[in-house]
Amino acid sequence: MRAIRQGRWHYCLVGFLPVDIRWRRRVRSNHGHQAPLKYIFYIAGTPEKVWEGFVSRESNRTIFSGAELQADFKPGGLLAWVGAGSDGKPMTYVRGKVLRFEPPKVFQYTFAMGQNDKASRATIELVPETEATKVTVTHDEWAEDDPLTLPAPMDGHVFFPA
């Protein structure tokens, strides 16, 4: 994926589809509330074609560096992204449970990294536009003690620890 940053806008090529990305970094406010992480993409393709990119094994292997999406696409079904660990043995990178699956409009699932027992929620929503599909990806509903959430500094600037 190539990205070009111009101010707050990011323009990318995902595979062969041009994508326009707007994003916000997830942070915990000084009051303990965790703001949602929200990405908005405009992809030059039909909702059906874009949807296939989110649910096909081939696309997921390409996007997630060889990890394979294993999923039972129905509410309550399990899903996992599984790939080779540093020792070459299979490992689960992300696991979850399908909450909503309404092709080609909404895919919502719980999201837990590896063996972390703190699950959050990911929602992918597709809306057809005139010449593209608007894709909104929202990540929210983190546990208050989720170690993957960063505190927001007092001045409102976001920092990224090394």
N, C-alpha and C positions, 0 to 999 in steps of 0.2 A: 504494500500500500504506500503510495506517495502522498505527502501532505504539503500544502502550501498555506502558510499562515498570513492573513492580511487583517490586522487588527484583531477583532474578536471572532472572525470568520475563518474557517478552515475548509479548504477544498481538497478533496482526495479522489483517488481512483481506487476503487475496490474491484479487483479483477479487471473486467472490461467496462464496468459501469461507473460513470462519473458520479461523484457524491459531494454534496455540500453539507458540512457538519457544523453545528453550533453546540458548544458544550459548556457545562458548569462543573466545577470540581466539588465533590461531596466533602462537606466539613461538618463538624459539630459546633454549634454556636456556643457562646459563653454561657448560655442558659441551659445547656444539656440537650437541646433539641437537635436532631440530626436532619439536615436538609437533604431532600432527594437529589440524586445525581440524574441529570436529564440530558440526553443527546437528541438532536433533531437532524435527520439526514433527508436529503432530497435525492432520490435515485432515479435515473432515467431508465425506467422499466415499468412494466405493468405490476400491479400488486401481486398477481400470481407468480410472476418471475422472481420478484423480490422475496416473496414468502418462501419460495423454494430454496433460496440462499440461506435462510435462517434454519430450515429444518432438514435439509439433505445432508447425508453423511459426507458426500464428496466436498461440498462447500465448507462444512465444519472442519474437515481434515485440512483443507487449504488455509482457512482463516486462523485456526488454532494450532498451527505448527504440528500437524499430524495427529492431534487428539481426535478421537472418534466420538460423535454424539450417539449415545445409546438411550433411546427414549420410547416410552409407551405414551403416545400422544392422545391422551384422554384425561379429563379431570381426575386427580388422584393417582395417575400413572407416575412411575419413577423415571428420572432422567439423570444422566451422568456424562461428563466429558472425560474419557479414559484414554491414556496414552502411556508411552514408555517413560519411566522415571530415570534418574541419573544412573542407576544401576542396570538399566535395560529392562527391568521387570515392570509389568503393568501397574499403573497407579491411577487413582481417581483424582482429577484436578478440581472438578466442580461437581456437586451432586445436588439434587433437588426433587421436588414433586410438582407435577403439572397442576396448576390451579384453574386456568382457562385455556381452551384451545379452540379457536373459531377461525379456521382458514378462510380467506387470506386476510383477516382483519386483526385478531388479537391472539397473542401467545403470552401467557403469564405463568410464572413458576417461582418456587422458592429457590434460593441460591445460597449454597454453603461451600466455602473453599476447603478442599481436601477433607481432613478429618475434623475441621472446626464444627462444633455443634451449634454455633450461632448462625442461624439462617436469616437471610433478608429476602426481599421480593424483587423480581425483575419483570417488567412488562414491556412487550413490543407491540406497538400499534401501527397499522398501515392504513393510510388514507390516500385514495387516488387524487392526483392533482392534474392540471391541464396537460403537462408534458412530462410528468414524473410521478413517483409515489413518495408521499411524505411518510417518513418512518420516525416515530418517537419512541425512544428507549428510555425507560425510567427505572431507576434502581432505588428502592426505598425500604422502609420498615425494618431498619436494623435494630438489633438488641441494644439496649443502653450500654451494655458492657462489651460490645463488639470491639475487639482489638484492632480491627481494620479501619476504624473511624478516627480521623485526625481532629484534634481540637483547632478551632479557629483562633488566630491571634487577636489581641485586643483591637488592633487598628483595622481589622477586616481584610488584610492581605492574606492570601493563601500561601503557605510554604510547603515544600516537598522535601521531607528528610532524605538524606543520602542513604 
